Amino acid sequence: VGSQTFGIVVDGVFHTEEIVVKPMSTKLRHIDMFSGNTILGDGAVIMIIDPNGIAKALGAAGSSAHDMGDENGAHHIGSGEQTTSLLVFRAGSSQPKAVPLGLVTRLEELPADKIEFSNGRYMVQYREQLMPLVAMEGVTIASQGAQPILVFADDGRSMGLVVDEIIDIVEERLNIEVGGSSSGILGSAVIKGQATEVIDVGHFLPMAFSDWFTRKEMKPSLHSQSVLLVDDSAFFRNMLAPVLKAAGYRVRTAPTAQEGLAALRAQTFDVVLTDIEMPDMNGFEFAETIRSDNNFGSMPIIGLSALVSPAAIERGRQAGFHDYVAKFDRPGLIAALKEQTAGAAGASELSRAAA
């Protein structure tokens, strides 16, 4: 936290889980130890620990940690720069490769003798299920020792991407400067001072399950809810738009807040998804502009950011956001959309029934 490093001793670690972080209740917001809460699949409510709050309690970083976090957040927003957690690894060559960490469910090193070959493909028994393994080009699955695997999971199914070596997790500005020339590669970016290939996860998922995307795809109907996605990054627009369409939403994208406002005035949307760190007009200012226009009423606005901190969540609430989701939290985004559009869907059904 800030310039300080400390460890938290716990009784046990259960597993990782993708969640939607909700802001703290106003009655609990004075407790610095927690930054929010969430509801698990079984209905249990859990609190989200705030490292800054713990640092303050320990006296390791004090209030300066909070000040530094706020200043950093302002720098990100003001400069239009944003960092992304990236997993750096090697697969098939000495050339480093990277994938946004938020897309990876788990990192595993599985014993080679646990890998089986069945029905013409490699797989492993993983968490009481058979998980197909997909090897990147040039990667040979280990016959002994441990095999590094990146696990991707969605809707109860998992696939393992076989790699040669997991190198590091870094925070970097993701700027793909050269487009990909081969399948499975989005392009190249400079990460930690070295040209690094950024992989296209969507290329590998159907290799494990051919219906990974199509099985959930719903053809938008006349009554499908419409989403306005505003993000200055073509990378994120291209990544999120297909996900939203596959979930049954009609999607229109805009690269700037100004174009987003023009789209809002030209057609009706059920919900707005907006990036926070944008040049000229950031996401907070965009939300405030929408809220100041009576024509848009109480339209739900969901903030998207790589920087999800308690201060940012509170700023978003003040600006008029209904929810705040990390950019790579795909299940959390879909859950937030369903929650925010449930009222609109119910009203539409009542309207059609009355007609």
C-alpha positions in Angstrom: 0.0 0.0 0.0 1.8 3.1 -1.2 5.4 2.5 -0.5 4.8 -0.1 2.3 4.5 -3.8 2.0 2.9 -6.0 4.6 1.3 -9.5 4.8 -2.1 -10.6 6.2 -2.1 -13.8 8.2 -5.3 -15.9 7.7 -6.6 -19.2 8.9 -7.2 -20.7 5.5 -7.7 -19.9 1.8 -10.8 -21.6 0.2 -10.7 -20.7 -3.5 -11.0 -17.7 -5.9 -14.4 -16.4 -7.0 -15.6 -13.7 -9.3 -17.8 -11.2 -7.5 -19.6 -7.9 -8.0 -18.4 -5.5 -5.3 -21.2 -3.4 -3.8 -20.6 -0.1 -2.0 -20.7 -0.2 1.8 -23.9 0.8 3.5 -23.8 4.4 4.9 -24.1 3.0 8.4 -20.9 0.9 8.0 -18.9 3.3 5.8 -17.0 4.6 8.8 -15.3 1.2 9.2 -12.0 1.6 7.4 -11.2 -2.1 7.4 -13.8 -2.9 4.6 -14.4 -1.3 1.2 -17.6 -3.1 0.2 -19.6 -6.3 0.3 -20.9 -8.9 -2.0 -23.5 -11.7 -2.1 -22.2 -15.2 -2.9 -24.1 -17.7 -5.0 -25.5 -19.4 -1.8 -26.9 -16.1 -0.6 -24.2 -15.4 2.0 -23.1 -11.8 2.4 -19.4 -11.3 2.8 -17.3 -8.2 3.5 -14.5 -7.0 1.2 -11.3 -6.1 3.0 -9.6 -2.8 2.2 -5.8 -3.0 2.4 -5.6 0.7 2.9 -7.8 0.5 5.9 -5.6 -2.3 7.4 -2.5 -0.2 6.7 -4.1 2.7 8.5 -5.0 0.5 11.5 -1.4 -0.9 11.6 0.1 2.5 11.2 2.1 1.2 8.3 1.0 3.7 5.8 -1.5 5.9 7.6 -3.7 8.4 6.0 -1.0 9.1 3.4 -1.9 5.8 1.7 -5.4 7.1 1.2 -4.1 10.4 -0.1 -1.7 8.7 -2.5 -4.5 6.5 -3.8 -6.8 9.4 -4.5 -4.0 11.3 -6.2 -3.1 8.3 -8.3 -6.8 7.9 -9.2 -6.9 11.5 -10.3 -3.8 11.1 -12.4 -5.2 8.1 -14.2 -8.4 10.0 -15.0 -6.8 13.2 -15.9 -4.2 11.8 -18.2 -6.4 9.2 -19.9 -3.8 6.6 -19.0 -4.8 3.4 -17.2 -3.0 0.3 -16.1 -4.1 -3.3 -16.4 -3.0 -6.3 -14.4 -1.4 -8.6 -17.0 -0.1 -12.2 -16.7 3.1 -12.6 -18.6 4.2 -16.1 -19.7 6.0 -18.0 -22.4 4.5 -20.5 -24.8 6.1 -22.1 -27.8 9.0 -19.7 -28.0 11.2 -17.3 -26.0 8.9 -14.4 -27.0 6.9 -13.3 -23.9 3.1 -13.4 -24.2 0.5 -11.7 -22.0 -3.2 -11.9 -21.1 -5.3 -9.6 -18.9 -5.2 -11.3 -15.5 -8.9 -10.5 -15.0 -9.7 -13.1 -17.7 -7.8 -15.9 -15.9 -9.7 -17.9 -13.3 -6.7 -19.7 -11.8 -3.0 -20.4 -12.4 -2.1 -24.1 -12.0 0.9 -26.3 -12.1 -0.6 -29.7 -12.5 1.4 -33.0 -12.2 2.1 -34.3 -15.7 1.0 -37.8 -14.6 -2.5 -36.4 -14.0 -2.9 -35.4 -17.6 -4.9 -37.9 -19.6 -5.6 -38.5 -23.3 -9.1 -39.4 -24.3 -11.4 -39.0 -27.3 -8.5 -37.6 -29.3 -7.6 -34.8 -26.9 -5.8 -34.0 -23.7 -7.7 -33.4 -20.5 -7.4 -33.5 -16.7 -9.8 -34.3 -13.9 -10.1 -30.8 -12.3 -12.5 -30.0 -9.4 -14.7 -33.0 -10.0 -15.0 -32.3 -13.7 -13.1 -33.2 -16.9 -11.3 -30.1 -18.1 -10.1 -30.0 -21.7 -6.6 -28.8 -22.3 -5.6 -26.6 -25.2 -1.9 -26.2 -26.0 -0.7 -23.0 -27.6 1.2 -23.4 -30.9 4.6 -24.8 -30.3 3.9 -26.0 -26.8 4.5 -29.7 -26.0 2.6 -31.1 -23.0 5.0 -32.3 -20.4 5.4 -36.0 -19.8 6.9 -35.6 -16.4 7.2 -33.0 -13.7 4.7 -30.1 -13.5 2.7 -28.5 -16.4 1.9 -24.8 -16.1 -1.8 -24.2 -17.1 -3.9 -21.0 -17.3 -7.5 -21.9 -16.3 -10.4 -20.0 -17.9 -13.9 -20.7 -16.5 -17.4 -19.5 -17.3 -20.9 -20.8 -16.6 -19.7 -24.0 -14.9 -17.2 -25.1 -17.5 -13.4 -24.7 -17.5 -10.6 -25.1 -20.0 -6.9 -25.2 -19.5 -4.5 -23.3 -21.7 -1.2 -25.1 -21.7 1.9 -22.9 -21.6 5.6 -23.4 -21.1 6.3 -21.0 -18.2 4.4 -18.5 -16.1 6.8 -15.5 -15.7 5.1 -12.7 -13.7 2.1 -10.6 -13.0 2.6 -6.9 -13.9 0.7 -3.6 -13.9 1.1 -2.0 -17.3 -0.7 0.4 -19.7 -2.1 -2.0 -22.3 -1.5 -0.3 -25.7 -1.5 -2.7 -28.6 0.8 -0.9 -31.1 1.0 -3.6 -33.8 -2.0 -5.7 -34.8 -1.7 -9.5 -34.7 -0.7 -11.3 -37.9 -1.5 -14.9 -36.7 -4.5 -16.5 -35.2 -4.8 -16.3 -31.4 -2.7 -13.1 -31.2 -4.4 -9.7 -30.8 -1.1 -7.9 -31.4 2.0 -6.7 -29.7 2.5 -4.2 -26.9 5.5 -3.0 -24.9 5.3 -4.6 -21.4 8.1 -4.0 -19.0 10.2 -2.6 -21.7 9.9 -5.7 -24.0 7.7 -6.4 -27.1 5.1 -8.8 -25.9 2.3 -10.6 -27.8 -1.1 -10.2 -26.3 -3.2 -13.3 -26.8 -6.8 -13.5 -28.0 -8.5 -15.7 -25.4 -11.6 -15.9 -27.5 -9.7 -17.8 -30.1 -8.8 -20.6 -27.7 -12.0 -21.1 -25.7 -14.0 -22.7 -28.6 -11.1 -25.2 -29.1 -12.1 -26.7 -25.7 -15.9 -26.4 -26.2 -17.0 -25.6 -29.7 -20.2 -24.1 -28.3 -18.5 -22.0 -25.6 -20.0 -18.8 -27.0 -22.9 -19.9 -29.2 -24.6 -22.1 -26.5 -25.5 -19.0 -24.6 -26.0 -16.7 -27.5 -29.5 -15.3 -27.8 -30.8 -13.6 -30.9 -31.8 -10.1 -29.9 -35.6 -9.6 -30.3 -37.6 -6.4 -30.8 -37.9 -6.2 -27.0 -34.2 -6.9 -26.2 -32.7 -4.3 -24.0 -30.3 -1.8 -25.6 -26.9 -0.9 -24.2 -24.7 2.1 -25.0 -21.0 1.2 -24.4 -18.7 4.2 -24.2 -15.0 3.5 -24.1 -12.1 5.3 -25.8 -10.1 2.0 -26.1 -10.9 0.0 -29.2 -9.5 -3.0 -27.5 -12.1 -3.0 -24.8 -15.0 -2.1 -27.1 -14.1 -5.0 -29.3 -13.8 -7.3 -26.3 -17.0 -6.3 -24.5 -19.4 -5.8 -27.4 -19.5 -9.5 -28.5 -20.0 -10.5 -24.8 -23.0 -8.3 -24.4 -24.5 -9.4 -27.7 -24.1 -13.0 -26.7 -26.0 -12.2 -23.5 -28.9 -11.0 -25.6 -28.4 -7.2 -25.6 -28.5 -4.8 -28.5 -25.2 -2.9 -28.4 -24.1 0.4 -29.7 -20.6 1.6 -29.1 -19.1 5.1 -28.8 -15.3 6.0 -28.6 -15.8 9.2 -26.6 -18.2 10.7 -24.1 -19.3 13.4 -26.6 -20.3 10.7 -29.1 -22.0 8.9 -26.3 -24.1 12.0 -25.6 -25.0 12.3 -29.3 -26.1 8.7 -29.3 -28.3 9.2 -26.2 -30.0 12.1 -27.9 -30.5 10.1 -31.1 -32.0 6.9 -29.7 -33.3 5.4 -26.5 -31.2 3.1 -24.4 -32.0 1.0 -21.3 -28.5 1.3 -19.7 -25.2 3.0 -20.2 -21.8 1.4 -19.7 -19.0 3.9 -19.5 -15.3 3.7 -19.1 -13.9 6.0 -16.4 -10.4 6.9 -17.6 -11.2 8.8 -20.9 -9.6 12.0 -22.3 -11.5 15.3 -22.7 -14.5 14.1 -20.6 -14.0 11.2 -18.1 -16.7 8.8 -17.0 -17.6 10.7 -13.9 -18.2 13.9 -15.9 -20.1 11.9 -18.5 -22.4 10.5 -15.8 -22.9 14.0 -14.2 -23.8 15.4 -17.7 -26.4 12.6 -18.2 -27.9 13.2 -14.7 -28.2 16.9 -15.4 -30.3 16.3 -18.5 -34.0 15.7 -17.6 -34.5 13.9 -20.9 -32.6 10.9 -19.6 -34.4 10.5 -16.4 -33.0 7.9 -14.0 -31.3 5.8 -16.8 -29.0 3.3 -15.1 -25.3 4.0 -15.6 -22.6 1.4 -14.9 -19.0 2.5 -14.5 -16.2 0.3 -16.0 -12.7 0.7 -14.8 -9.4 -1.1 -14.2 -9.1 1.0 -11.0 -11.8 -0.1 -8.6 -11.0 1.5 -5.3 -13.3 2.6 -2.4 -12.6 6.2 -3.3 -13.5 5.6 -7.0 -16.7 3.8 -6.0 -17.8 6.6 -3.8 -17.0 9.2 -6.5 -19.0 7.1 -8.9 -22.0 7.1 -6.5 -21.8 10.8 -6.2 -21.6 11.2 -10.0 -24.8 9.1 -10.4 -23.5 5.6 -11.1 -25.9 2.8 -10.2 -23.1 0.3 -10.2 -19.3 0.0 -10.6 -17.6 -3.0 -12.2 -14.0 -4.0 -13.0 -13.4 -4.1 -16.8 -12.4 -7.7 -16.9 -15.1 -9.0 -14.5 -17.3 -10.4 -17.3 -19.7 -12.4 -15.0 -19.9 -9.3 -12.7 -20.8 -7.1 -15.6 -23.6 -9.4 -16.9 -24.9 -9.7 -13.3 -24.9 -5.9 -12.9 -26.7 -5.5 -16.3 -29.4 -8.0 -15.3 -29.9 -6.2 -12.0 -30.1 -2.7 -13.5 -32.3 -3.7 -16.4 -34.7 -5.9 -14.5 -37.0 -2.9 -13.7 -37.1 -1.9 -17.4 -37.8 -5.4 -18.5 -40.7 -5.7 -16.0 -42.2 -2.4 -17.2 -41.9 -3.5 -20.8 -43.7 -6.8 -20.1 -46.5 -5.0 -18.3 -46.8 -2.6 -21.2 -47.1 -5.4 -23.7 -49.5 -7.3 -21.5 -51.7 -4.2 -21.2 -51.6 -3.7 -25.0 
